[in-house]
Amino acid sequence: MIAIASDHGGYQLKEHIKAYLAAKGIACEDFGTDSADSCDYPIFGKAAARAVADGRCERGIVICTTGIGISMTANKVRGIRCALCGDVLSAELTRRHNDANMLALGAGITGPLLAERIVDAFLSTGFEGGRHARRVGLMMDVEKE
């Protein structure tokens, strides 16, 4: 199950990605928003991040106009490693090297066809482990300080 959320600026891309994933047989849980009416991204980004952090969803995708604010919000939730990606290679490498469990997209920056490819890379790439596992462990220890 993939958690997905957006604010008003990411609503159309969120709906596009939901339909794209559904066509591929990938289930999503939508944490809002439900329209293009102005709203506050932290509400929806935090809800999706909590679902990933508590294990209800395997990974998450959050979207706002730039992807910046909603990724910052998601990263405030303990256990989340949300990466803002605007290209396929970044999406692949953040999974391989950082074991990112959430992807942020900027709907005002990334078009729907590129977003599909980024999502595919994010969802199909595994974590390499090894030296990267040590680094992820060190990264996550920062939360305890």
Secondary structure, DSSP 8 states (H G I E B T S, - for coil): -EEEEE-GGGHHHHHHHHHHHHHTT--EEE----SSS---HHHHHHHHHHHHHTTSSSEEEEEESSSHHHHHHHTTSTT--EEE-SSHHHHHHHHHHH---EEEEETTTS-HHHHHHHHHHHHH-----THHHHHHHHHHHGGG-
